Amino acid sequence: MRYVSTRGGMEPSSFLDILLGGLAPDGGLVMPESYPQADLAAWRGLSYPALAFEVLSRFATDIPADDLRALIDRTYRADVFGSAEITPLRTLEPGLHILALSNGPTLAFKDIAMQMLGHLFEYALAREERELNIVGATSGDTGSAAEYAMRGRRGIRVFMLSPAGRMSPFQQAQMFSLQDPNIFNLAIEGVFDDCQDMVKAISNDLAFKQRHAIGTVNSINWARVVAQVVYYFKGYFAATTSNDQTVSFAVPSGNFGNVLAGHIARQMGLPIRRLVVATNENDVLDEFFRTGRYRVRKASETYETSSPSMDISKASNFERFIFDLVGRDPAQVRELWRQVDQDGGFDLSAQPCWRDAGRYGFVSGRSTHADRIATIRAIWERYQVMVDTHTADGLHVARDLREPGVPMICLETALPIKFAESIREALGRDPDRPARFEGIEDLPKRVETMPIDVERLKRYIAEHCGAGRCGA
Ligand SMILES: *Cc1c(COP(=O)(O)O)cnc(C)c1O
């Protein structure tokens, strides 16, 4: 399998060539040249790791099969994800299911891809005798998923910036209690945007970046997307009894990584009827799928909501779907993103590609704070199941888009314990806490506080990135 850029300016490359990279050199996103086809008859009944091997081996064709199998077996273990099923399906009522994706180390679905990425990165770096210093900014879920995936991995260090005092006590405890010497928590005296600006400043200093082998683990990483394709197959097989049935998926969406994985599963031949894109008040994606207009929001128009992991103003993986929608024509993608840069968006509503966009199965809806609180309450009262705010957005939107005879599978993207305040508002009680997180707030914390000062950050990285062994 070879990979190309959505904007056409990259030599076709292999999986390992693109694994550690971010954007393609021309500013586009990498995509497989074609979609491999699934063998549903052979795949039904496979364990999660066996299914993961079938999917990943078709995309990572330059990793020897035995190596890939070993990496997958080390990743998808019952002791890491809470059960041998990895992503068990929970049935609320006939035809309505929750696919539990949040039983990994940090209790959000990002663990499923990030844990795999940790093993893949370690493997690829060891082969090339390279090291990598990951610098990132987080307001919660991504940073902790990255730290738990990379902790203790050879050749990798993580420098994670977060806004001092702004994450929930639980999230702070999750990250700051890690004592692994390759994890560096930096609490920045500012807000999330300040952290992100500091990371951008580092990324833009190419000399520094090269000297210190700086990398990232953001949501455009292709391997993360592919690892997420697996659970669409897993959910389909669990909700159906034969391969001529169809299902729909409801996906709480922000950067469009999760639901893009559903699109890829569908292109591989998984019988998905609808891909329901659920947004919160930040509804840039819902607007697109209803109208054909993509209108990026300004920072001032991006709301802080009670489903914070979906508070995005532009969806970083969206360009990958548009590439398919415009018939994989890089010239059109380039033109559309020129319009995004220049005019803040584009309008496909009068274009031929929009007229048959329906064949990709996407539908959408949005949810508000009141909707998600009411949904958390209704799901609890009706089924005695507690869901978090993001999953509630998915369930709320799915309710109106269910069809008779088509099972609806709602993806659970986090556990309620991560968003305790909203649970208390909805249910008047504290969320359940998995036993392994009892008392986590009382553990010793390993974190360094730092002002908004890029030079200081660079010095810190240089001093801690492995006694000059990192980079060239
Ligand atoms: C990241 C995240 C999302 C959004 O997923 P995307 O892949 O960015 O669309 C939704 N819910 C939770 C809890 C998340 O952490």
The ligand as an SDF file (V2000), in Angstrom:
LIG
                    3D

 15 15  0  0  0  0  0  0  0  0999 V2000
  -11.3950   13.4620   20.7810 C   0  0  0  0  0  0  0  0  0  0  0  0
  -12.7690   13.2300   21.3120 C   0  0  0  0  0  0  0  0  0  0  0  0
  -13.9180   13.3590   20.4970 C   0  0  0  0  0  0  0  0  0  0  0  0
  -13.8470   13.8250   19.0620 C   0  0  0  0  0  0  0  0  0  0  0  0
  -13.2640   12.8800   18.2040 O   0  0  0  0  0  0  0  0  0  0  0  0
  -12.7010   13.3170   16.7640 P   0  0  0  0  0  0  0  0  0  0  0  0
  -11.9690   12.1460   16.2610 O   0  0  0  0  0  0  0  0  0  0  0  0
  -11.8030   14.5040   17.0170 O   0  0  0  0  0  0  0  0  0  0  0  0
  -13.8780   13.6910   15.9240 O   0  0  0  0  0  0  0  0  0  0  0  0
  -15.1460   13.0740   21.0460 C   0  0  0  0  0  0  0  0  0  0  0  0
  -15.2670   12.6950   22.3430 N   0  0  0  0  0  0  0  0  0  0  0  0
  -14.1930   12.5770   23.1540 C   0  0  0  0  0  0  0  0  0  0  0  0
  -14.4030   12.1840   24.5720 C   0  0  0  0  0  0  0  0  0  0  0  0
  -12.9060   12.8270   22.6790 C   0  0  0  0  0  0  0  0  0  0  0  0
  -11.8520   12.7060   23.4950 O   0  0  0  0  0  0  0  0  0  0  0  0
  1  2  1  0
  2  3  1  0
  2 14  2  0
  3  4  1  0
  3 10  2  0
  4  5  1  0
  5  6  1  0
  6  7  2  0
  6  8  1  0
  6  9  1  0
 10 11  1  0
 11 12  2  0
 12 13  1  0
 12 14  1  0
 14 15  1  0
M  END
$$$$
